[in-house]
């Protein structure tokens, strides 16, 4: 009797790509990535503080606002600058361990405005200190934050003195120690 020898099957089968991986696995993975992206983006956006009193303008509105300024206003820019020198501030959450030295100038349209700011200098300095001391060291160290801080200071000054118009805010010293 002859026995036919059949090839023995290896206990380990050759691995083949399962088509279910392509049909179900990859789309599920992509959906998970999208969900993680949305959740993490929302967390990051919620941690970023929106500056109070600052209104967001669309690009078209910003261009329209720039076009609305008259030539007389443009001629007055830089003629009268009210300066506040050497204010020392403790940024938020530093426990007095870190300090900031700031000097700034407000570009104003007239001498009358300058006289009003001179007479109420203590209120102006208090507003500056309150605004900046509410900011964290990370915010104040951020390069892009200076522009936001300029807008916030101008807005707070306008709220404090409604009849005062601010053209621009300039920083002459901005030192964090």
C-alpha positions as CSV (number, residue, x, y, z in Angstrom):
1,X,0.0,0.0,0.0
2,X,1.2,3.2,-1.0
3,X,0.4,6.2,1.0
4,X,0.1,9.5,-0.6
5,X,1.9,12.1,1.2
6,X,0.0,15.3,1.3
7,X,1.9,18.4,2.1
8,X,1.4,19.3,5.7
9,X,-0.2,22.7,6.3
10,X,1.9,25.0,8.4
11,X,0.2,26.0,11.6
12,X,0.9,29.6,10.7
13,X,-1.0,30.8,7.7
14,X,0.4,33.3,5.3
15,X,-0.8,36.7,6.3
16,X,-2.9,38.3,3.7
17,X,-4.4,41.8,3.8
18,X,-7.9,41.7,4.9
19,X,-10.2,43.8,2.7
20,X,-12.2,44.7,5.8
21,X,-9.3,46.9,7.0
22,X,-9.7,49.1,3.9
23,X,-13.5,49.1,4.1
24,X,-13.9,49.8,7.8
25,X,-10.6,50.4,9.5
26,X,-9.2,53.3,7.6
27,X,-12.5,55.3,7.5
28,X,-13.0,54.8,11.2
29,X,-9.4,56.0,11.8
30,X,-10.0,59.1,9.7
31,X,-13.2,59.9,11.7
32,X,-11.3,59.5,14.9
33,X,-8.6,61.9,13.7
34,X,-11.2,64.5,12.8
35,X,-12.9,64.1,16.2
36,X,-9.6,64.5,18.0
37,X,-8.7,67.6,15.9
38,X,-12.1,69.2,16.7
39,X,-11.9,68.5,20.4
40,X,-8.3,69.8,20.7
41,X,-9.0,72.9,18.6
42,X,-11.9,73.7,20.9
43,X,-9.7,73.3,24.0
44,X,-7.1,75.6,22.6
45,X,-9.5,78.2,21.4
46,X,-11.3,78.2,24.8
47,X,-8.0,78.8,26.6
48,X,-7.2,81.8,24.5
49,X,-8.6,84.8,26.2
50,X,-10.7,87.2,24.2
51,X,-9.8,90.8,25.0
52,X,-12.8,92.5,26.6
53,X,-14.2,95.5,24.7
54,X,-12.4,94.5,21.5
55,X,-14.7,94.0,18.6
56,X,-13.7,91.9,15.8
57,X,-13.9,93.5,12.4
58,X,-14.0,91.7,9.1
59,X,-11.3,92.7,6.5
60,X,-13.8,94.7,4.6
61,X,-14.9,96.7,7.7
62,X,-11.3,97.4,8.6
63,X,-10.6,98.7,5.1
64,X,-13.7,100.9,5.2
65,X,-12.7,102.2,8.6
66,X,-9.3,103.2,7.3
67,X,-10.9,104.9,4.2
68,X,-13.2,106.9,6.5
69,X,-10.4,108.8,8.1
70,X,-10.1,112.2,6.5
71,X,-6.9,113.9,5.3
72,X,-7.2,116.3,8.1
73,X,-7.1,113.4,10.6
74,X,-4.0,112.0,8.8
75,X,-2.3,115.4,9.0
76,X,-2.9,115.5,12.7
77,X,-1.3,112.1,13.4
78,X,1.9,112.6,15.4
79,X,1.4,116.3,16.1
80,X,0.4,115.7,19.8
81,X,1.7,112.8,21.7
82,X,0.9,112.4,25.4
83,X,3.6,110.3,27.0
84,X,3.4,108.2,30.2
85,X,6.9,107.3,31.4
86,X,8.3,104.4,33.3
87,X,5.4,102.6,34.9
88,X,6.4,99.4,36.8
89,X,3.8,96.7,36.8
90,X,3.5,93.2,38.3
91,X,1.9,90.9,35.7
92,X,-0.8,88.5,36.7
93,X,0.2,85.2,38.4
94,X,3.8,86.2,39.1
95,X,3.4,86.8,42.9
96,X,5.6,89.9,42.6
97,X,8.5,87.9,41.3
98,X,8.5,89.3,37.8
99,X,8.1,93.0,36.8
100,X,7.4,94.9,33.7
101,X,8.6,98.4,32.9
102,X,6.6,100.2,30.3
103,X,6.6,103.7,28.8
104,X,4.0,104.6,26.2
105,X,2.6,107.5,24.2
106,X,-0.9,108.2,23.0
107,X,-1.2,110.0,19.7
108,X,-4.0,112.5,20.2
109,X,-5.6,115.0,17.9
110,X,-5.3,118.3,19.8
111,X,-3.8,120.4,22.7
112,X,-7.2,120.4,24.4
113,X,-7.1,116.6,24.6
114,X,-3.5,116.8,25.9
115,X,-4.6,119.3,28.6
116,X,-7.5,117.0,29.7
117,X,-5.1,114.0,30.0
118,X,-2.7,116.1,32.0
119,X,-5.4,117.0,34.4
120,X,-6.5,113.4,34.9
121,X,-3.1,111.7,34.7
122,X,-3.6,109.6,37.8
123,X,-6.8,108.1,36.3
124,X,-4.9,107.3,33.1
125,X,-2.0,105.6,34.9
126,X,-4.4,103.6,37.0
127,X,-6.2,102.4,33.8
128,X,-2.8,101.4,32.3
129,X,-1.7,99.5,35.4
130,X,-5.1,97.8,35.8
131,X,-5.1,96.7,32.1
132,X,-1.6,95.4,32.0
133,X,-1.5,93.8,35.4
134,X,-4.5,91.7,34.5
135,X,-2.4,90.0,31.7
136,X,-0.2,87.0,32.3
137,X,3.5,86.8,31.6
138,X,2.9,84.5,28.6
139,X,0.5,87.0,27.1
140,X,2.8,90.0,27.6
141,X,5.8,88.0,26.2
142,X,3.9,87.1,23.0
143,X,5.0,89.1,20.0
144,X,1.6,89.4,18.5
145,X,0.0,90.4,21.8
146,X,1.4,94.0,21.7
147,X,-1.0,95.0,18.9
148,X,-3.9,93.6,20.9
149,X,-2.7,95.4,24.0
150,X,-2.5,98.7,22.0
151,X,-6.1,98.2,20.9
152,X,-7.3,97.4,24.4
153,X,-5.5,100.4,26.0
154,X,-7.0,102.7,23.4
155,X,-10.5,101.2,24.0
156,X,-10.1,101.5,27.8
157,X,-9.0,105.1,27.5
158,X,-11.9,105.9,25.2
159,X,-14.3,104.3,27.8
160,X,-12.6,106.3,30.6
161,X,-12.7,109.6,28.7
162,X,-15.5,109.4,26.1
163,X,-14.6,112.7,24.4
164,X,-10.9,111.7,23.9
165,X,-10.0,110.3,20.5
166,X,-6.9,108.2,20.3
167,X,-5.1,107.9,16.9
168,X,-2.5,105.4,17.9
169,X,-0.7,104.0,21.0
170,X,3.1,103.7,20.9
171,X,5.4,101.8,23.2
172,X,8.7,103.4,23.9
173,X,9.7,100.9,26.6
174,X,8.4,97.4,26.9
175,X,10.7,95.5,29.3
176,X,9.9,92.3,31.2
177,X,12.3,91.4,34.0
